Amino acid sequence: MSPSRLLLPVVVAAALVAAPAAEATRPAKDCGTVTLGVKRYRVKEDGPGCQNARAAASRYLKKRVAPRGWTCQRFPDKPRRVRFTCNAGQRLFFAVRV
C-alpha cells in the first residue's frame, strides 16, 4: 500500500475534527407588546422581522388566521405563558401573555 493511502484516513479525521461547529441558535428577538382589549401580549420573532411578526400576531390573536405558508399552534390563555407559536421552516414568531 502506498504511503498516501495510509495518510488519507488521518487527513480526513483531522479535517472533521477541525471543521467549525454548526451555527448556534440565537434567542428570539423581542418585538414589543400587542394589546387586545385588556390583555397584553409580548411578541417575539426569529426570522420574519418585527413589523411582520407584530402584524401577524395581532391578526392571529384577533381572528385565528395564520399567515399564508405558516403553521400555528394555540395554547391556553394564561398569564406569563406562551399563547401561540407560528412557524414556517426555521422561521418562527410567538406571543407570551404579559
matplotlib code that plots the C-alpha trace (Angstrom):
import matplotlib.pyplot as plt

x = [0.0, 1.3, 2.0, -0.6, -3.3, -2.3, -2.4, -5.8, -7.9, -5.7, -6.2, -10.0, -10.2, -8.2, -10.4, -13.6, -12.2, -11.1, -14.4, -16.3, -19.3, -22.8, -24.1, -25.7, -29.3, -29.9, -32.6, -35.8, -35.9, -38.3, -40.7, -42.7, -46.3, -49.6, -52.7, -56.1, -58.8, -57.4, -54.9, -51.3, -49.0, -45.3, -44.4, -41.1, -39.7, -36.8, -36.9, -39.9, -38.9, -40.6, -43.0, -44.3, -44.4, -46.4, -48.9, -49.3, -49.5, -52.2, -54.2, -53.8, -54.9, -58.0, -59.1, -57.2, -56.0, -52.4, -50.2, -50.1, -47.4, -47.2, -48.4, -49.7, -50.5, -52.6, -52.2, -54.4, -54.7, -52.9, -50.7, -47.0, -47.4, -47.0, -50.3, -49.4, -46.5, -46.3, -43.5, -42.5, -39.4, -36.8, -38.6, -41.0, -42.8, -44.9, -46.7, -46.5, -49.3, -48.0]
y = [0.0, 3.5, 5.9, 8.4, 5.8, 5.3, 9.0, 9.6, 8.4, 10.5, 13.6, 13.0, 12.6, 15.8, 17.7, 16.5, 17.5, 20.9, 21.6, 24.5, 23.6, 24.3, 27.8, 28.2, 29.2, 32.8, 33.8, 35.1, 38.9, 40.9, 42.9, 44.7, 44.3, 44.0, 44.9, 43.4, 44.7, 44.5, 41.7, 42.4, 40.0, 40.2, 39.3, 37.6, 36.6, 34.6, 35.3, 37.2, 40.7, 42.6, 44.6, 41.4, 39.4, 42.0, 42.4, 38.6, 38.1, 40.7, 39.2, 35.7, 36.7, 38.6, 36.2, 33.0, 33.3, 32.0, 33.8, 32.0, 29.3, 29.3, 26.6, 27.9, 26.2, 27.7, 27.2, 28.0, 31.8, 32.0, 34.9, 34.6, 31.7, 31.3, 31.9, 30.6, 29.8, 30.0, 28.6, 28.2, 26.1, 27.6, 31.0, 31.5, 34.0, 33.7, 35.7, 35.5, 36.9, 39.6]
z = [0.0, -0.8, 2.0, 0.6, 1.0, 4.6, 5.3, 3.7, 6.8, 9.1, 6.9, 6.7, 10.5, 11.1, 8.7, 10.6, 13.9, 12.7, 10.9, 12.5, 14.7, 13.5, 14.0, 17.4, 17.6, 18.6, 21.1, 19.7, 19.2, 21.4, 19.2, 21.9, 23.0, 21.3, 23.2, 22.6, 24.9, 28.4, 27.6, 26.6, 24.7, 24.3, 20.7, 19.9, 16.5, 14.9, 11.2, 9.8, 11.2, 14.0, 11.8, 10.1, 13.4, 15.2, 12.4, 12.0, 15.8, 16.1, 13.3, 14.6, 18.1, 16.8, 14.0, 14.4, 10.9, 10.3, 7.7, 4.4, 4.5, 8.3, 10.8, 14.1, 17.4, 20.2, 23.9, 26.9, 27.6, 31.0, 32.3, 31.7, 29.3, 25.6, 23.9, 20.4, 18.2, 14.4, 12.3, 8.7, 8.4, 10.7, 11.0, 13.9, 16.0, 19.2, 21.8, 25.6, 27.7, 30.0]

ax = plt.figure().add_subplot(projection="3d")
ax.plot(x, y, z, "-o")
ax.set_aspect("equal")
plt.show()
